[in-house]
Amino acid sequence: EEEGEEDKEEEEGGGKQEKENHRSSSVGAAAILYSNRAYARARQQRWLESIADACASLELKPNWAKPYYRLAQAKSGLGDYRGAIAACRQGQKVLDDAGSRSGDFVALMDDISNAAFIHGSLAGFDGRVLHVRSAGEEAWLGREAPENPLIDEEPEERSRLVGSDGEGDDGDVDVDEGTKAAMVAKKKSEMTESGRGILSFRSIKSAVDEAKDGDRILLLRGIHNTGGATIFVDKRILIRSEGTLEETTIDHRGNSPIFRVTRNAILQNIDIDMTGFRESLYIYGGPKVSPVIEHCRFRCSGDDAINVAGQANPVVRQCHVVSCKKVGLRLYERARGEYIDLKISSCSEQAVKLMEQSMGKFYNCSFDGNREEAVVVMDDAEACLRECCIEENEGPGVDLSGRGKLLAEKCKIRANVGGIWLWDTSKAVISQCSLEGGKSHVILADAECLPSVTSSTIEGMVQATDEAWEGICRESNTFRGPMKSVELPPEDGPFKFEPVWYQRKQ
């Protein structure tokens, strides 16, 4: 009889466990359904409904990270960037507590932070503020800012760490200078973390090395340098200068880029004066690498100003590139990007050069006074120009070759040595533009290229094949003859043939 009662209790216990498992399974399934519906509603831009579903999923399964991801996406779409970043951090904490090494939330925070910055919010860049002091008159020598014992090093702390006689705490072991510096740097980092230290640095590199995702670096007024070394920006940080562009400058002297950006960072209000045989700014990475470069000025005495490569997709706005030895902006490989209110002038070669399979979108940009073409589109590259002004360049306004493609809308191209020239099998769609050829042909369409011009004013001589002429001679266009006869320029200066693949387009 006792054995029978024990069997009955075991059966009841097993039934309760089975019910509990079933209930847990049902709750988990419901949480998944809510999370999936949050994703679907986010794709439909129904942000409030998506937020509600993500919250419902979290209520059912609070230790699951996925609903936080959905919540962050929906809040970002709604414009609540700070709430989106907070959801990302909560989701990352759930992953960390579970021992996961997933970087999903890191990538999402990068995207949200950039979107927030473009819309005027510093959400995602709400960490510490790190000051970089000016190197002053020593900047051109590549030296750091002068040492300040009250900021850079605590004398009493150093004495305690290494001893006044250069020995360690135990008084027996000599400590070399490198170890001393490392010990002081470690202590300074600990003080910085606790909020007891002053966040001031003698060089940009040391500040970037110390920075963590979400921090801001402020370059104080004066002249800065990098010691001739490249600064690798592989963190989600914001670097900006104090005051106006005239008050704060980076004077870099070296044969390596000043900044090599491989993450969604922000460079803002920075004046860069580069002396060396490399570009001043190099942006590289996959399609998710979308740094924002805003209100900066670039000068480079030996090479290009800005190079974008890989599949990087930066946003460059309100910047000025001036007096570069070679190209102002070069895109190659599969690089992308949006370039807004960008001004490029007085470069010794082209203002913009798109190569290989790159694609650039240019809005309200100005390219003037350059020694060669304003825009070159070669290989399989594509360019989109909208409301751009291209004038007074010593080569054609736009030169296309290979299988290059151009979309130009509401642009003004005038006073160059040629307007829009097409070679090989290139294609161009031109709408509502004002085209003028200057000293040469306003449109030159050679070989098998196919231009399509509508609702535009065309002033100057047109030279085109019969097939290309069909795409130019449209009723919606207004034609004005040249004031005087023009001809192709001689093979000299920007038109000199140089059979080097990466230097000339044909």
VENZI-V211771 format. One record per residue. N is the residue number from 1. RES is the residue in three letters. PHI is phi in radians with two decimals (999 if undefined). PSI is psi as a letter, one per 20 degrees, with the letter a starting at -180 (999 if undefined). OMEGA is omega in degrees with one decimal (NA if undefined). Layout:
BEGIN
N;RES;PHI;PSI;OMEGA + N;RES;PHI;PSI;OMEGA
END
This chain:
BEGIN
1;GLU;999;g;178.4 + 2;GLU;-1.12;h;179.0 + 3;GLU;-1.10;h;178.6 + 4;GLY;-1.11;g;178.6 + 5;GLU;-1.15;h;178.6 + 6;GLU;-1.11;g;178.4 + 7;ASP;-1.09;h;179.8 + 8;LYS;-1.13;g;178.1 + 9;GLU;-1.11;h;178.7 + 10;GLU;-1.12;g;179.6 + 11;GLU;-1.14;g;178.4 + 12;GLU;-1.13;g;177.8 + 13;GLY;-1.09;g;178.5 + 14;GLY;-1.11;h;178.9 + 15;GLY;-1.16;g;178.2 + 16;LYS;-1.11;g;179.8 + 17;GLN;-1.12;h;179.4 + 18;GLU;-1.14;g;177.9 + 19;LYS;-1.12;g;179.8 + 20;GLU;-1.11;g;178.0 + 21;ASN;-1.11;g;180.0 + 22;HIS;-1.13;g;179.6 + 23;ARG;-1.11;g;179.3 + 24;SER;-1.08;h;178.3 + 25;SER;-1.13;g;179.7 + 26;SER;-1.14;g;178.5 + 27;VAL;-1.10;g;178.6 + 28;GLY;-1.08;g;179.5 + 29;ALA;-1.13;g;179.1 + 30;ALA;-1.14;h;178.4 + 31;ALA;-1.09;g;178.6 + 32;ILE;-1.13;g;179.8 + 33;LEU;-1.09;g;177.9 + 34;TYR;-1.08;g;179.7 + 35;SER;-1.10;g;179.2 + 36;ASN;-1.13;h;179.2 + 37;ARG;-1.22;h;175.2 + 38;ALA;-1.06;g;178.4 + 39;TYR;-1.14;g;-179.0 + 40;ALA;-1.08;g;-179.5 + 41;ARG;-1.22;h;175.6 + 42;ALA;-1.15;h;177.7 + 43;ARG;-1.11;h;177.4 + 44;GLN;-1.56;j;-177.8 + 45;GLN;1.05;k;173.2 + 46;ARG;-1.67;m;-166.9 + 47;TRP;-1.14;g;-177.4 + 48;LEU;-1.11;g;177.9 + 49;GLU;-1.12;h;177.6 + 50;SER;-1.13;g;177.3 + 51;ILE;-1.09;g;180.0 + 52;ALA;-1.06;g;179.8 + 53;ASP;-1.18;h;178.4 + 54;ALA;-1.10;g;178.0 + 55;CYS;-1.15;h;177.7 + 56;ALA;-1.11;h;177.5 + 57;SER;-1.13;h;178.8 + 58;LEU;-1.17;h;179.1 + 59;GLU;-1.11;h;179.5 + 60;LEU;-1.38;h;-175.1 + 61;LYS;-2.45;m;-172.3 + 62;PRO;-1.17;h;-178.5 + 63;ASN;-1.70;k;178.2 + 64;TRP;-1.92;p;-172.8 + 65;ALA;-1.37;h;-172.2 + 66;LYS;-1.00;g;179.0 + 67;PRO;-1.06;h;176.1 + 68;TYR;-1.11;h;177.7 + 69;TYR;-1.11;g;178.1 + 70;ARG;-1.10;h;-179.6 + 71;LEU;-1.11;g;179.4 + 72;ALA;-1.12;g;178.4 + 73;GLN;-1.06;g;-177.6 + 74;ALA;-1.18;g;179.5 + 75;LYS;-1.15;h;176.0 + 76;SER;-1.11;g;178.2 + 77;GLY;-1.09;h;179.3 + 78;LEU;-1.39;i;-178.6 + 79;GLY;1.63;j;176.7 + 80;ASP;-1.58;m;-172.4 + 81;TYR;-1.22;h;179.0 + 82;ARG;-1.16;h;175.8 + 83;GLY;-1.14;h;178.6 + 84;ALA;-1.15;g;178.2 + 85;ILE;-1.13;h;178.3 + 86;ALA;-1.09;g;177.8 + 87;ALA;-1.12;h;177.3 + 88;CYS;-1.07;g;-178.2 + 89;ARG;-1.17;h;176.6 + 90;GLN;-1.14;g;178.4 + 91;GLY;-1.13;h;178.9 + 92;GLN;-1.14;h;178.2 + 93;LYS;-1.13;h;177.0 + 94;VAL;-1.06;g;178.8 + 95;LEU;-1.13;g;-179.8 + 96;ASP;-1.08;g;179.7 + 97;ASP;-1.12;h;179.3 + 98;ALA;-1.52;i;179.5 + 99;GLY;1.39;j;-179.6 + 100;SER;-1.44;q;177.2 + 101;ARG;-1.91;j;-178.8 + 102;SER;-1.08;p;178.3 + 103;GLY;-1.86;j;-176.9 + 104;ASP;-1.04;g;-177.1 + 105;PHE;-1.26;h;176.8 + 106;VAL;-1.10;g;178.8 + 107;ALA;-1.11;h;179.8 + 108;LEU;-1.16;g;177.9 + 109;MET;-1.11;h;175.5 + 110;ASP;-1.04;g;-178.8 + 111;ASP;-1.10;g;-177.4 + 112;ILE;-1.16;g;-179.2 + 113;SER;-1.07;g;179.2 + 114;ASN;-1.18;g;177.3 + 115;ALA;-1.06;g;179.2 + 116;ALA;-1.11;g;-178.7 + 117;PHE;-1.11;g;179.5 + 118;ILE;-1.07;h;179.6 + 119;HIS;-1.70;j;171.1 + 120;GLY;1.58;j;-179.7 + 121;SER;-2.05;q;176.8 + 122;LEU;-1.71;j;174.8 + 123;ALA;-1.00;p;-175.3 + 124;GLY;1.66;i;174.6 + 125;PHE;-2.15;l;-175.8 + 126;ASP;-1.86;k;179.8 + 127;GLY;-1.50;b;-177.6 + 128;ARG;-1.32;r;173.9 + 129;VAL;-1.94;p;-178.4 + 130;LEU;-1.91;p;-179.5 + 131;HIS;-1.60;q;173.7 + 132;VAL;-2.08;p;-177.4 + 133;ARG;-1.42;q;-179.9 + 134;SER;-1.23;q;175.6 + 135;ALA;-1.42;i;176.2 + 136;GLY;1.11;b;-176.6 + 137;GLU;-1.19;i;179.8 + 138;GLU;-1.52;i;-174.0 + 139;ALA;-1.06;g;-175.8 + 140;TRP;-1.16;i;175.9 + 141;LEU;-1.51;i;179.5 + 142;GLY;1.40;j;-177.4 + 143;ARG;-1.59;q;177.1 + 144;GLU;-1.33;r;175.0 + 145;ALA;-1.10;q;178.8 + 146;PRO;-0.97;q;-178.6 + 147;GLU;-1.24;p;176.2 + 148;ASN;-2.13;o;-175.6 + 149;PRO;-1.00;h;-178.7 + 150;LEU;-1.27;i;-177.1 + 151;ILE;-1.99;g;-170.3 + 152;ASP;-1.37;h;-173.0 + 153;GLU;-2.74;p;176.9 + 154;GLU;-1.60;o;-176.7 + 155;PRO;-0.99;g;-179.4 + 156;GLU;-1.13;h;-179.1 + 157;GLU;-1.18;g;179.5 + 158;ARG;-1.14;g;178.8 + 159;SER;-1.05;h;179.5 + 160;ARG;-1.20;h;-176.7 + 161;LEU;-1.27;g;-171.0 + 162;VAL;-2.07;i;179.7 + 163;GLY;1.44;q;-177.6 + 164;SER;-1.20;h;-179.6 + 165;ASP;-1.70;j;178.2 + 166;GLY;1.47;j;178.6 + 167;GLU;-1.73;r;179.9 + 168;GLY;-1.32;a;-177.9 + 169;ASP;-1.03;h;-177.1 + 170;ASP;-1.46;i;176.3 + 171;GLY;1.33;j;-175.9 + 172;ASP;-1.92;h;-170.7 + 173;VAL;-1.87;p;175.2 + 174;ASP;-1.26;q;-180.0 + 175;VAL;-2.06;p;-179.3 + 176;ASP;-1.29;r;-175.5 + 177;GLU;-1.10;h;179.5 + 178;GLY;-1.09;g;178.6 + 179;THR;-1.17;g;177.4 + 180;LYS;-1.01;g;-178.7 + 181;ALA;-1.09;g;179.4 + 182;ALA;-1.13;h;-179.6 + 183;MET;-1.16;g;179.1 + 184;VAL;-1.18;g;179.1 + 185;ALA;-1.08;h;179.5 + 186;LYS;-1.13;g;-179.7 + 187;LYS;-1.14;h;178.6 + 188;LYS;-1.10;g;178.9 + 189;SER;-1.10;g;178.8 + 190;GLU;-1.12;g;178.5 + 191;MET;-1.17;h;178.1 + 192;THR;-1.10;g;-179.4 + 193;GLU;-1.08;h;-176.9 + 194;SER;-1.44;i;179.7 + 195;GLY;1.49;j;-178.5 + 196;ARG;-1.60;i;-177.2 + 197;GLY;-1.76;q;175.8 + 198;ILE;-1.54;p;-177.1 + 199;LEU;-1.46;m;-178.4 + 200;SER;-2.24;p;-174.5 + 201;PHE;-2.32;q;-176.8 + 202;ARG;-1.56;i;-178.8 + 203;SER;-2.58;q;178.2 + 204;ILE;-1.12;g;-177.5 + 205;LYS;-1.04;g;-179.2 + 206;SER;-1.13;h;177.8 + 207;ALA;-1.21;g;178.7 + 208;VAL;-1.15;h;177.8 + 209;ASP;-1.07;h;-178.7 + 210;GLU;-1.36;h;-172.7 + 211;ALA;-1.12;q;175.3 + 212;LYS;-2.17;r;179.8 + 213;ASP;-0.89;p;177.7 + 214;GLY;1.66;i;180.0 + 215;ASP;-1.42;r;176.6 + 216;ARG;-2.11;p;178.7 + 217;ILE;-1.97;p;-178.4 + 218;LEU;-1.95;o;175.7 + 219;LEU;-1.49;o;-177.4 + 220;LEU;-1.25;q;-175.1 + 221;ARG;-0.94;q;178.9 + 222;GLY;2.26;a;-177.8 + 223;ILE;-1.90;p;179.9 + 224;HIS;-2.09;r;174.0 + 225;ASN;-2.57;r;-179.0 + 226;THR;-2.00;j;-177.1 + 227;GLY;1.20;j;-179.9 + 228;GLY;1.43;i;-177.1 + 229;ALA;-1.79;q;175.7 + 230;THR;-1.36;q;175.7 + 231;ILE;-1.71;o;-178.6 + 232;PHE;-1.53;o;-179.8 + 233;VAL;-1.76;n;-179.8 + 234;ASP;-2.09;k;178.6 + 235;LYS;-2.28;q;176.5 + 236;ARG;-1.46;n;-177.4 + 237;ILE;-2.28;r;176.8 + 238;LEU;-2.01;p;177.9 + 239;ILE;-2.03;p;179.3 + 240;ARG;-2.49;r;179.5 + 241;SER;-1.79;q;176.0 + 242;GLU;-1.47;q;175.9 + 243;GLY;1.33;b;-178.8 + 244;THR;-1.53;r;178.2 + 245;LEU;-1.06;h;-179.4 + 246;GLU;-1.27;h;-174.8 + 247;GLU;-1.58;h;-176.1 + 248;THR;-2.37;p;-175.7 + 249;THR;-2.35;q;169.0 + 250;ILE;-1.76;o;179.2 + 251;ASP;-1.75;n;-175.3 + 252;HIS;-1.79;p;177.1 + 253;ARG;-2.22;o;-178.2 + 254;GLY;3.07;r;-178.1 + 255;ASN;-1.79;l;174.5 + 256;SER;-2.59;q;-178.8 + 257;PRO;-1.02;q;175.6 + 258;ILE;-1.19;g;179.6 + 259;PHE;-2.07;p;171.4 + 260;ARG;-2.03;o;-171.0 + 261;VAL;-1.76;p;179.9 + 262;THR;-2.25;k;-177.3 + 263;ARG;-2.60;r;178.2 + 264;ASN;-1.33;m;177.9 + 265;ALA;-1.89;r;178.4 + 266;ILE;-2.16;p;168.9 + 267;LEU;-2.01;p;-172.3 + 268;GLN;-2.38;p;171.6 + 269;ASN;1.03;l;-176.5 + 270;ILE;-2.03;p;175.4 + 271;ASP;-1.79;o;-175.1 + 272;ILE;-2.00;p;176.2 + 273;ASP;-2.03;o;-172.6 + 274;MET;-1.74;p;173.0 + 275;THR;-2.10;o;-177.2 + 276;GLY;2.84;r;-173.3 + 277;PHE;-1.78;l;171.9 + 278;ARG;-2.51;r;177.9 + 279;GLU;-1.18;q;-179.3 + 280;SER;-1.41;h;-179.6 + 281;LEU;-2.33;p;179.7 + 282;TYR;-2.16;p;-179.5 + 283;ILE;-2.01;p;-175.0 + 284;TYR;-2.55;q;175.2 + 285;GLY;2.62;a;179.5 + 286;GLY;-1.38;a;-176.5 + 287;PRO;-1.13;i;178.7 + 288;LYS;-1.46;i;178.3 + 289;VAL;-1.42;o;-174.4 + 290;SER;-2.29;m;177.5 + 291;PRO;-1.17;q;177.1 + 292;VAL;-1.95;p;176.5 + 293;ILE;-1.97;o;-171.7 + 294;GLU;-2.29;p;173.8 + 295;HIS;0.88;l;177.5 + 296;CYS;-2.03;q;175.7 + 297;ARG;-2.19;p;-176.4 + 298;PHE;-2.14;p;170.1 + 299;ARG;-2.31;q;-178.2 + 300;CYS;-2.54;o;-172.8 + 301;SER;-1.49;i;-173.8 + 302;GLY;-2.24;i;-175.5 + 303;ASP;-2.76;b;178.3 + 304;ASP;-1.24;r;174.5 + 305;ALA;-1.53;g;-175.3 + 306;ILE;-2.29;p;172.3 + 307;ASN;-2.08;p;176.6 + 308;VAL;-2.16;p;-174.1 + 309;ALA;-2.44;a;-175.6 + 310;GLY;1.19;c;173.6 + 311;GLN;-2.12;k;-177.7 + 312;ALA;-1.03;q;-172.8 + 313;ASN;-2.38;m;-174.6 + 314;PRO;-1.33;r;169.4 + 315;VAL;-2.01;o;-179.9 + 316;VAL;-2.04;o;-177.6 + 317;ARG;-2.46;q;177.3 + 318;GLN;0.98;l;178.2 + 319;CYS;-1.92;q;179.7 + 320;HIS;-2.29;p;175.0 + 321;VAL;-1.89;p;-174.2 + 322;VAL;-2.47;q;170.8 + 323;SER;0.99;l;175.1 + 324;CYS;-1.62;q;-179.6 + 325;LYS;-1.20;h;-178.7 + 326;LYS;-2.15;d;-172.8 + 327;VAL;-1.66;q;178.3 + 328;GLY;-1.19;g;-178.9 + 329;LEU;-2.40;p;179.7 + 330;ARG;-2.10;p;174.6 + 331;LEU;-1.99;p;177.2 + 332;TYR;-2.59;a;-169.0 + 333;GLU;1.00;c;179.6 + 334;ARG;-1.99;k;-177.3 + 335;ALA;-1.09;q;179.4 + 336;ARG;-2.28;a;173.7 + 337;GLY;2.45;q;173.6 + 338;GLU;-2.00;p;-174.9 + 339;TYR;-2.18;o;-169.8 + 340;ILE;-2.09;p;179.8 + 341;ASP;0.91;l;179.4 + 342;LEU;-1.60;p;178.3 + 343;LYS;-2.03;p;177.6 + 344;ILE;-2.21;p;-175.8 + 345;SER;-2.51;q;171.5 + 346;SER;1.05;k;173.8 + 347;CYS;-1.53;q;-177.2 + 348;SER;-1.30;i;175.0 + 349;GLU;-2.12;c;-176.4 + 350;GLN;-1.40;q;171.4 + 351;ALA;-1.27;g;-178.1 + 352;VAL;-2.34;p;177.7 + 353;LYS;-2.36;o;178.4 + 354;LEU;-1.89;p;-173.8 + 355;MET;-2.23;r;175.6 + 356;GLU;0.95;c;-176.6 + 357;GLN;-1.98;k;-179.3 + 358;SER;-1.36;r;178.4 + 359;MET;-2.61;p;179.8 + 360;GLY;-2.22;q;176.5 + 361;LYS;-1.99;p;-174.1 + 362;PHE;-2.12;p;-177.7 + 363;TYR;-2.15;p;175.8 + 364;ASN;0.94;l;-179.5 + 365;CYS;-1.68;r;-179.7 + 366;SER;-2.32;p;178.5 + 367;PHE;-2.18;o;-175.1 + 368;ASP;-2.55;q;172.6 + 369;GLY;1.22;k;179.5 + 370;ASN;-1.55;q;-170.7 + 371;ARG;-1.36;i;177.1 + 372;GLU;-2.24;b;-179.3 + 373;GLU;-1.13;q;173.9 + 374;ALA;-1.35;g;-177.6 + 375;VAL;-2.29;p;174.4 + 376;VAL;-2.02;p;177.1 + 377;VAL;-2.13;o;-174.3 + 378;MET;-2.27;r;-179.3 + 379;ASP;1.02;c;178.6 + 380;ASP;-1.92;k;-175.9 + 381;ALA;-1.32;r;179.5 + 382;GLU;-2.38;q;177.4 + 383;ALA;-2.31;p;175.2 + 384;CYS;-2.09;o;179.9 + 385;LEU;-2.01;p;178.6 + 386;ARG;-2.31;p;178.7 + 387;GLU;0.97;l;178.5 + 388;CYS;-1.73;q;178.5 + 389;CYS;-2.05;o;-177.0 + 390;ILE;-2.18;o;-174.6 + 391;GLU;-2.67;q;173.3 + 392;GLU;1.02;k;170.8 + 393;ASN;-1.68;q;-174.2 + 394;GLU;-1.54;j;172.4 + 395;GLY;-2.35;a;178.4 + 396;PRO;-1.06;q;176.4 + 397;GLY;-1.07;g;177.1 + 398;VAL;-2.37;p;178.3 + 399;ASP;-2.18;o;-179.6 + 400;LEU;-1.98;q;176.8 + 401;SER;-2.59;r;-176.7 + 402;GLY;1.10;c;176.5 + 403;ARG;-1.92;k;-178.7 + 404;GLY;-1.10;q;-178.4 + 405;LYS;-2.28;q;179.9 + 406;LEU;-2.35;p;168.2 + 407;LEU;-2.11;o;-179.1 + 408;ALA;-2.16;p;179.9 + 409;GLU;-2.30;p;175.0 + 410;LYS;0.95;k;179.4 + 411;CYS;-1.74;q;177.2 + 412;LYS;-2.10;o;-177.9 + 413;ILE;-2.16;o;-173.1 + 414;ARG;-2.66;q;171.6 + 415;ALA;1.02;k;172.1 + 416;ASN;-1.75;r;172.3 + 417;VAL;-1.57;m;-175.5 + 418;GLY;1.90;q;-179.7 + 419;GLY;-1.66;e;177.6 + 420;ILE;-2.05;p;-179.0 + 421;TRP;-2.00;p;-179.0 + 422;LEU;-2.16;p;-180.0 + 423;TRP;-2.28;r;173.8 + 424;ASP;1.03;c;-178.8 + 425;THR;-2.03;k;-179.0 + 426;SER;-1.23;r;-177.8 + 427;LYS;-2.37;q;178.7 + 428;ALA;-2.51;p;172.8 + 429;VAL;-2.02;o;-172.7 + 430;ILE;-2.15;p;-176.1 + 431;SER;-2.44;p;174.8 + 432;GLN;0.98;k;-178.8 + 433;CYS;-1.90;q;172.9 + 434;SER;-1.94;o;-174.4 + 435;LEU;-1.99;p;177.5 + 436;GLU;-2.49;p;-169.9 + 437;GLY;-1.51;i;-178.3 + 438;GLY;1.15;c;-176.0 + 439;LYS;-1.46;i;-179.2 + 440;SER;-2.51;a;-172.3 + 441;HIS;-1.22;p;178.1 + 442;VAL;-1.24;h;173.5 + 443;ILE;-2.35;p;175.0 + 444;LEU;-2.22;o;-176.1 + 445;ALA;-2.11;o;-173.5 + 446;ASP;-1.87;r;171.7 + 447;ALA;0.95;c;-173.7 + 448;GLU;-1.84;k;-178.6 + 449;CYS;-1.28;q;-174.7 + 450;LEU;-2.29;n;172.9 + 451;PRO;-1.56;q;173.4 + 452;SER;-2.31;o;-174.9 + 453;VAL;-2.07;p;179.7 + 454;THR;-2.39;q;173.1 + 455;SER;0.88;k;-176.0 + 456;SER;-2.18;q;173.1 + 457;THR;-1.76;p;-176.0 + 458;ILE;-2.10;o;-177.3 + 459;GLU;-2.06;o;179.6 + 460;GLY;2.29;a;-176.5 + 461;MET;-1.50;p;177.8 + 462;VAL;-1.94;p;174.0 + 463;GLN;-2.17;o;-173.8 + 464;ALA;-2.68;q;172.5 + 465;THR;-1.24;r;-179.3 + 466;ASP;-1.04;g;-179.0 + 467;GLU;-1.15;g;179.4 + 468;ALA;-1.17;h;-179.2 + 469;TRP;-1.08;h;178.5 + 470;GLU;-1.08;h;178.9 + 471;GLY;-1.42;i;-178.9 + 472;ILE;-1.71;g;-175.0 + 473;CYS;-1.44;n;179.3 + 474;ARG;-1.98;q;-179.0 + 475;GLU;-1.11;h;-177.8 + 476;SER;-1.33;i;-179.3 + 477;ASN;-1.56;q;174.9 + 478;THR;-1.96;p;-177.8 + 479;PHE;-1.84;p;174.7 + 480;ARG;-2.27;p;-177.5 + 481;GLY;-1.21;q;178.6 + 482;PRO;-1.19;q;178.0 + 483;MET;-1.17;h;176.1 + 484;LYS;-2.61;r;-177.7 + 485;SER;-1.17;q;-179.7 + 486;VAL;-2.22;r;177.6 + 487;GLU;-2.60;r;178.0 + 488;LEU;-1.14;p;-178.8 + 489;PRO;-1.20;q;178.8 + 490;PRO;-1.22;r;179.0 + 491;GLU;-1.35;m;-178.8 + 492;ASP;-2.65;q;179.5 + 493;GLY;1.02;c;-177.9 + 494;PRO;-1.18;i;-177.7 + 495;PHE;-1.79;j;178.8 + 496;LYS;-1.25;p;-178.7 + 497;PHE;-1.31;p;176.4 + 498;GLU;-2.27;o;-174.6 + 499;PRO;-1.36;m;176.1 + 500;VAL;-2.12;o;-169.3 + 501;TRP;-0.93;g;-173.7 + 502;TYR;-1.59;j;178.4 + 503;GLN;-1.88;h;-179.8 + 504;ARG;-2.16;q;-173.5 + 505;LYS;-1.51;i;179.2 + 506;GLN;-2.80;999;NA
END
